[in-house]
């Protein structure tokens, strides 16, 4: 890794760390987790999803989803209903209180992003977007690449 690549990587990690910290604070201060907001967002987009579909979409274990749904239901942000044709299937619905919370999250996200990018000019924002999109494409094109196997192979060859 070149010095510049290393510096970029460290700076990128710092930005991600700060982003997670400050963006996550928005939710923790109101006793909502990012996972709970993601669930509400999905239900806001498509209400009445099956619980199993939510778990699959979010790529989380059904037990973890159940824990989050229990917390959301206790706050009256969601309601669960058994399917009338198959009682083993549960549909999840966002409530008006849940819609208010997701709108608050959208508003907070908008405020956060405006503050975050306010130090950049429009041209710099466009350039940053192009560069990050390029990095995202690089990562998505190599998503099945086994980075650890290559690392272990290099480590094996460098041992004295």
C-alpha positions as semicolon CSV with decimal commas, in nm:
position;residue;x (nm);y (nm);z (nm)
1;X;0,000;0,000;0,000
2;X;0,139;0,337;-0,095
3;X;0,163;0,617;0,159
4;X;-0,113;0,807;-0,020
5;X;-0,341;0,500;-0,028
6;X;-0,274;0,445;0,340
7;X;-0,351;0,810;0,419
8;X;-0,674;0,793;0,215
9;X;-0,777;0,474;0,390
10;X;-0,715;0,622;0,735
11;X;-0,901;0,942;0,649
12;X;-1,190;0,743;0,504
13;X;-1,208;0,536;0,823
14;X;-1,214;0,852;1,035
15;X;-1,496;0,998;0,825
16;X;-1,695;0,674;0,857
17;X;-1,632;0,667;1,233
18;X;-1,754;1,026;1,278
19;X;-2,051;0,966;1,048
20;X;-2,164;0,662;1,249
21;X;-2,112;0,845;1,576
22;X;-2,303;1,162;1,492
23;X;-2,570;1,003;1,275
24;X;-2,625;0,729;1,533
25;X;-2,662;0,988;1,810
26;X;-2,974;1,113;1,636
27;X;-3,145;0,784;1,713
28;X;-2,993;0,687;2,046
29;X;-3,103;1,011;2,205
30;X;-3,464;0,909;2,139
31;X;-3,414;0,542;2,231
32;X;-3,434;0,423;1,872
33;X;-3,169;0,217;1,704
34;X;-3,059;0,240;1,343
35;X;-3,210;-0,109;1,296
36;X;-3,546;0,013;1,423
37;X;-3,533;0,309;1,184
38;X;-3,445;0,076;0,894
39;X;-3,749;-0,138;0,977
40;X;-3,977;0,165;0,994
41;X;-3,834;0,294;0,666
42;X;-3,910;-0,037;0,491
43;X;-4,263;-0,042;0,631
44;X;-4,310;0,321;0,530
45;X;-4,218;0,219;0,174
46;X;-4,424;-0,100;0,172
47;X;-4,659;-0,148;0,465
48;X;-4,779;-0,492;0,573
49;X;-4,467;-0,687;0,486
50;X;-4,429;-1,038;0,617
51;X;-4,195;-1,064;0,914
52;X;-3,984;-1,321;0,726
53;X;-3,948;-1,085;0,429
54;X;-3,831;-0,805;0,658
55;X;-3,564;-1,031;0,811
56;X;-3,445;-1,134;0,466
57;X;-3,441;-0,777;0,330
58;X;-3,252;-0,648;0,633
59;X;-3,019;-0,951;0,629
60;X;-3,070;-1,012;1,002
61;X;-3,163;-1,317;1,202
62;X;-3,537;-1,364;1,264
63;X;-3,473;-1,359;1,639
64;X;-3,297;-1,020;1,611
65;X;-3,586;-0,887;1,405
66;X;-3,836;-1,013;1,663
67;X;-3,645;-0,828;1,937
68;X;-3,655;-0,503;1,735
69;X;-4,022;-0,550;1,648
70;X;-4,108;-0,609;2,014
71;X;-3,946;-0,277;2,104
72;X;-4,124;-0,097;1,819
73;X;-4,458;-0,252;1,915
74;X;-4,410;-0,152;2,279
75;X;-4,376;0,209;2,161
76;X;-4,681;0,169;1,933
77;X;-4,471;0,232;1,621
78;X;-4,582;-0,093;1,456
79;X;-4,857;-0,352;1,479
80;X;-4,838;-0,719;1,388
81;X;-5,124;-0,917;1,244
82;X;-5,148;-1,285;1,164
83;X;-5,230;-1,371;0,805
84;X;-5,597;-1,462;0,778
85;X;-5,515;-1,758;0,550
86;X;-5,204;-1,886;0,723
87;X;-5,174;-1,815;1,095
88;X;-4,803;-1,902;1,086
89;X;-4,739;-1,588;0,879
90;X;-4,720;-1,248;1,049
91;X;-4,757;-0,917;0,868
92;X;-4,607;-0,599;1,012
93;X;-4,773;-0,259;0,976
94;X;-4,642;0,086;1,059
95;X;-4,873;0,295;1,279
96;X;-4,930;0,672;1,260
97;X;-4,687;0,710;1,551
98;X;-4,431;0,508;1,353
99;X;-4,486;0,728;1,047
100;X;-4,420;1,035;1,262
101;X;-4,093;0,880;1,385
102;X;-3,976;0,793;1,033
103;X;-4,058;1,145;0,914
104;X;-3,856;1,281;1,205
105;X;-3,569;1,053;1,097
106;X;-3,595;1,176;0,736
107;X;-3,590;1,536;0,855
108;X;-3,290;1,463;1,079
109;X;-3,109;1,292;0,793
110;X;-3,169;1,593;0,569
111;X;-3,039;1,831;0,835
112;X;-2,740;1,606;0,902
113;X;-2,641;1,582;0,535
114;X;-2,680;1,956;0,482
115;X;-2,449;2,022;0,777
116;X;-2,206;1,749;0,675
117;X;-2,160;1,871;0,318
118;X;-2,192;2,245;0,383
119;X;-1,814;2,282;0,391
120;X;-1,794;2,163;0,030
121;X;-1,888;2,368;-0,275
122;X;-2,142;2,225;-0,519
123;X;-1,857;2,129;-0,753
124;X;-1,668;1,956;-0,471
125;X;-1,984;1,768;-0,371
126;X;-2,031;1,652;-0,732
127;X;-1,667;1,541;-0,751
128;X;-1,691;1,360;-0,417
129;X;-2,008;1,186;-0,533
130;X;-1,835;1,071;-0,853
131;X;-1,534;0,942;-0,662
132;X;-1,742;0,761;-0,399
133;X;-1,959;0,609;-0,673
134;X;-1,644;0,485;-0,844
135;X;-1,524;0,327;-0,517
136;X;-1,868;0,173;-0,461
137;X;-1,855;0,015;-0,809
138;X;-1,507;-0,119;-0,739
139;X;-1,627;-0,280;-0,416
140;X;-1,946;-0,419;-0,568
141;X;-1,756;-0,568;-0,864
142;X;-1,524;-0,753;-0,626
143;X;-1,778;-0,847;-0,360
144;X;-1,706;-1,218;-0,403
145;X;-1,331;-1,168;-0,399
146;X;-1,179;-1,338;-0,099
147;X;-0,965;-1,060;0,048
148;X;-0,864;-1,268;0,350
149;X;-0,737;-1,554;0,133
150;X;-0,517;-1,314;-0,065
151;X;-0,396;-1,152;0,258
152;X;-0,310;-1,490;0,412
153;X;-0,131;-1,594;0,094
154;X;0,080;-1,275;0,094
155;X;0,151;-1,318;0,465
156;X;0,258;-1,680;0,407
157;X;0,502;-1,574;0,132
158;X;0,654;-1,293;0,338
159;X;0,735;-1,508;0,640
160;X;1,106;-1,564;0,693
